[in-house]
Amino acid sequence: MDQHVDRTVVSADGTVLAVSDGGTGPALVVVGGAFDHHGSPTVERLTSTLRDRYRVVTYDRRGRGASSDTDPWAIEREVEDLAAVVATVDGPVTGLGMCVGAGVVLHGLAGGVPLDAAVLYEPPYRATVDPHADDVVFADVLDEYVGAGRRAQAVRAYLAHVLGVPMGQITALRLKGALWRSLVTDADVLSRDVRVLNGLAIPERVAAAVGVPLLVAAGGNGVEWMRQAARAVVEAVPGSEYTELRGQGHVPDPEAIGQVLDRFTARTTTQG
């Protein structure tokens, strides 16, 4: 398959997922971050770069972009969504989880989604958060903001608390009308991401259940707590590895991600 196509996949509970599929090479299923879906610049740059050597499959998570939604939401439904997408791809499949998407992939691996290997880039856990606390109070706060019609406040809170974006940068984002409006559109699903991330605490039991080669990466030019979180995930996942992408931040250059994938998939394919 060397041309990009859009298609749909129906998940176990009937939710219709919008899927983008294209490129030639080993299969790679990409799960993006909170605001990533069809047409998002970050997703487009990443997938267009990787399609020259991978069959890149990505999808809009339920309730986002062009995908539908079904109540009640649960992490298990997100795992079923990932499984449904992977089931449509022949041969060995590698997973790539970016930011919150890394949390989805981690749950998928623990839940038996048939990925042969995976790369996680900067999952925004907090290495200092008690892994036994399971504190998702902040998710409830986001739901309250949205329920009260304060969608912009939910986005501001999410950016600051989960991603650690400085308030000055958040203010600058608000001045970019179309971009800010696109972020506010996704306000109602942000609380789900906090729950996917286990209240920002690394889900130790989930991590311990991963049984395939896993590489966790962070940017060398990013914030230190992201690197700490990535290393903490490696400590929690048996046999996993950590690497740093020199000169990269939270939104890395797609080619830098491609080079890490190339080296990792070459090794895992040989080992397999």
VMD Tcl script that draws the C-alpha trace (Angstrom):
set ca {
  {0.00 0.00 0.00}
  {1.78 3.13 -1.19}
  {-1.09 5.61 -1.29}
  {-2.75 7.31 1.64}
  {-6.35 6.27 2.22}
  {-8.94 7.09 4.83}
  {-11.16 4.31 6.07}
  {-13.21 3.37 9.09}
  {-12.95 0.59 11.65}
  {-15.79 -0.45 13.96}
  {-14.76 -1.12 17.55}
  {-16.26 -3.81 19.79}
  {-19.02 -1.55 21.15}
  {-19.97 -0.19 17.72}
  {-17.93 3.02 17.86}
  {-16.82 4.01 14.36}
  {-13.16 5.01 14.25}
  {-11.71 7.22 11.51}
  {-8.48 5.64 10.28}
  {-5.71 6.98 8.08}
  {-3.59 4.38 6.31}
  {-0.69 4.77 3.91}
  {2.94 4.13 3.08}
  {5.06 1.11 2.29}
  {7.07 -1.02 4.67}
  {6.67 -2.61 8.12}
  {3.35 -1.80 9.78}
  {3.31 0.99 12.35}
  {0.18 1.98 14.29}
  {0.47 5.50 15.70}
  {-1.59 6.75 18.66}
  {-1.31 10.51 19.04}
  {-1.66 12.89 21.94}
  {-4.66 14.67 23.41}
  {-5.22 17.08 20.53}
  {-3.97 14.85 17.71}
  {-6.33 13.59 15.01}
  {-6.96 13.83 11.28}
  {-5.65 17.13 9.98}
  {-3.68 18.05 13.11}
  {-0.33 19.50 11.99}
  {1.69 17.32 14.37}
  {0.05 14.13 13.10}
  {0.31 15.14 9.45}
  {4.01 15.96 9.69}
  {4.82 12.75 11.54}
  {2.83 10.38 9.33}
  {3.90 11.97 6.04}
  {7.56 11.67 7.07}
  {7.31 8.04 8.20}
  {5.33 6.81 5.18}
  {8.48 6.63 3.08}
  {9.54 3.48 4.98}
  {6.55 2.31 7.03}
  {2.94 1.48 6.44}
  {1.63 4.09 8.86}
  {-1.82 3.57 10.36}
  {-3.25 6.17 12.71}
  {-6.74 6.83 13.97}
  {-8.87 9.42 15.72}
  {-9.51 8.19 19.24}
  {-13.19 7.90 20.16}
  {-14.90 11.24 20.69}
  {-12.21 13.09 18.71}
  {-11.87 14.26 15.15}
  {-13.96 12.21 12.73}
  {-14.53 9.23 15.06}
  {-17.83 8.64 16.80}
  {-18.35 8.10 20.54}
  {-20.28 5.69 22.71}
  {-21.17 5.94 26.39}
  {-20.04 4.92 28.89}
  {-16.37 5.65 28.34}
  {-13.75 3.41 29.96}
  {-10.06 2.72 29.46}
  {-11.05 -0.77 28.34}
  {-12.94 0.75 25.40}
  {-9.79 2.58 24.31}
  {-7.93 -0.74 24.40}
  {-10.66 -2.32 22.28}
  {-10.35 0.54 19.80}
  {-6.62 0.00 19.44}
  {-7.18 -3.75 19.09}
  {-9.78 -3.20 16.38}
  {-7.40 -1.03 14.37}
  {-4.46 -3.42 14.78}
  {-6.68 -6.35 13.69}
  {-7.09 -4.73 10.26}
  {-3.32 -4.70 9.64}
  {-1.60 -7.83 8.35}
  {1.74 -9.08 9.63}
  {3.83 -7.87 12.55}
  {2.77 -4.47 13.89}
  {4.80 -1.99 15.93}
  {3.02 0.60 18.06}
  {4.08 4.23 18.45}
  {2.46 6.20 21.26}
  {3.04 9.93 21.45}
  {2.38 11.76 24.74}
  {-1.00 10.54 26.07}
  {-1.09 8.07 23.20}
  {1.79 6.35 24.97}
  {-0.58 5.66 27.87}
  {-3.12 4.12 25.48}
  {-0.44 1.90 23.93}
  {0.81 0.85 27.37}
  {-2.70 -0.24 28.39}
  {-3.08 -1.96 25.04}
  {0.10 -3.96 25.49}
  {-0.97 -5.02 28.97}
  {-4.43 -5.87 27.65}
  {-3.18 -8.24 24.98}
  {-3.40 -6.07 21.87}
  {-1.18 -8.00 19.40}
  {1.62 -5.49 18.92}
  {5.02 -7.10 18.41}
  {6.91 -4.12 19.87}
  {6.27 -0.49 20.79}
  {7.91 2.89 21.19}
  {6.52 5.40 23.70}
  {7.53 9.05 23.40}
  {7.30 11.25 26.49}
  {4.31 9.76 28.31}
  {3.37 12.63 30.67}
  {3.32 10.69 33.91}
  {4.92 12.11 37.03}
  {7.70 9.97 38.43}
  {7.08 11.57 41.84}
  {3.38 10.66 42.02}
  {2.52 7.74 44.30}
  {1.71 4.86 41.91}
  {-0.72 3.42 44.44}
  {-2.73 6.60 44.85}
  {-4.78 6.24 41.62}
  {-5.72 9.90 42.07}
  {-8.00 11.07 39.26}
  {-9.52 13.98 41.16}
  {-8.18 16.35 38.51}
  {-10.19 14.49 35.88}
  {-13.34 15.27 37.86}
  {-12.33 18.94 37.96}
  {-12.05 19.01 34.16}
  {-15.47 17.39 33.86}
  {-16.90 20.07 36.14}
  {-15.39 22.84 34.00}
  {-16.90 21.38 30.84}
  {-20.25 20.76 32.53}
  {-20.35 24.41 33.57}
  {-19.59 25.55 30.03}
  {-16.04 26.60 30.92}
  {-14.37 24.66 28.13}
  {-11.51 27.12 27.70}
  {-10.74 26.84 31.42}
  {-10.60 23.04 31.05}
  {-8.08 23.36 28.22}
  {-5.95 25.85 30.17}
  {-5.95 23.62 33.22}
  {-5.09 20.53 31.20}
  {-2.21 22.20 29.38}
  {-0.76 23.55 32.62}
  {-1.32 20.59 34.94}
  {-0.84 17.59 32.63}
  {1.60 18.86 30.01}
  {3.33 21.48 32.16}
  {2.91 24.25 29.58}
  {3.90 27.62 31.11}
  {1.05 30.13 31.47}
  {2.80 32.55 29.12}
  {2.72 29.97 26.34}
  {-0.91 29.16 27.07}
  {-1.78 32.85 26.78}
  {0.05 32.96 23.44}
  {-1.96 29.97 22.23}
  {-5.20 31.79 23.07}
  {-4.17 34.55 20.68}
  {-4.02 32.05 17.80}
  {-7.74 31.99 17.09}
  {-8.17 28.91 14.88}
  {-5.66 26.84 16.81}
  {-7.16 27.71 20.19}
  {-10.67 26.96 18.93}
  {-9.49 23.52 17.78}
  {-8.13 22.83 21.27}
  {-11.35 23.93 22.93}
  {-13.30 21.57 20.64}
  {-11.61 18.65 22.41}
  {-12.20 19.97 25.95}
  {-14.83 17.37 26.82}
  {-12.48 14.40 26.29}
  {-9.47 15.73 28.20}
  {-10.60 14.22 31.49}
  {-10.41 10.81 29.82}
  {-6.72 11.32 29.21}
  {-6.09 11.99 32.88}
  {-7.80 8.68 33.59}
  {-5.81 6.92 30.87}
  {-2.71 8.29 32.61}
  {-3.87 6.88 35.95}
  {-4.10 10.34 37.51}
  {-0.52 10.94 36.22}
  {0.85 8.09 38.36}
  {2.67 5.34 36.48}
  {0.30 2.31 36.48}
  {2.70 -0.26 37.90}
  {0.46 -3.30 37.47}
  {-0.27 -2.35 33.87}
  {3.40 -1.73 33.17}
  {4.43 -5.04 34.74}
  {2.08 -6.91 32.39}
  {3.85 -5.74 29.21}
  {5.59 -8.66 27.54}
  {6.99 -7.34 24.25}
  {10.06 -5.23 23.42}
  {9.44 -1.66 24.54}
  {11.48 1.50 24.02}
  {10.61 4.63 25.99}
  {12.05 7.86 24.62}
  {12.28 11.47 25.74}
  {13.68 14.65 24.27}
  {17.08 15.82 25.39}
  {15.99 19.45 25.08}
  {12.66 18.97 26.80}
  {11.75 19.34 30.45}
  {13.49 17.18 33.03}
  {10.30 15.76 34.55}
  {9.39 14.20 31.18}
  {12.75 12.43 31.09}
  {12.27 11.29 34.69}
  {8.84 9.94 33.80}
  {10.20 8.04 30.80}
  {12.95 6.47 32.90}
  {10.41 5.56 35.58}
  {8.25 3.77 32.98}
  {11.31 1.76 31.95}
  {11.87 0.79 35.59}
  {8.27 -0.44 35.75}
  {8.26 -2.42 32.48}
  {10.42 -5.56 32.60}
  {13.11 -5.63 29.91}
  {12.28 -2.23 28.44}
  {14.81 0.38 27.32}
  {15.23 4.16 27.56}
  {16.70 6.54 25.01}
  {17.01 10.30 24.63}
  {16.57 12.18 21.38}
  {19.28 14.78 21.26}
  {18.05 18.28 20.55}
  {14.34 17.35 20.70}
  {11.48 18.62 22.84}
  {7.95 17.38 23.49}
  {7.01 17.76 19.83}
  {10.02 16.11 18.19}
  {11.19 16.40 14.62}
  {9.50 13.53 12.73}
  {12.79 12.40 11.24}
  {14.28 12.06 14.73}
  {11.42 9.74 15.66}
  {11.93 7.89 12.37}
  {15.58 7.23 13.12}
  {14.76 5.84 16.57}
  {12.07 3.62 15.05}
  {14.42 2.41 12.34}
  {17.07 1.30 14.82}
  {14.55 -0.23 17.23}
  {12.52 -2.13 14.63}
  {15.72 -3.43 12.99}
  {16.79 -4.93 16.32}
  {13.40 -6.33 17.31}
  {12.90 -7.87 13.88}
  {16.31 -9.56 14.12}
  {15.58 -10.77 17.64}
  {12.21 -12.09 16.54}
}
mol new
graphics top color blue
foreach p $ca { graphics top sphere $p radius 0.5 }
foreach p [lrange $ca 0 end-1] q [lrange $ca 1 end] { graphics top cylinder $p $q radius 0.2 }
display resetview
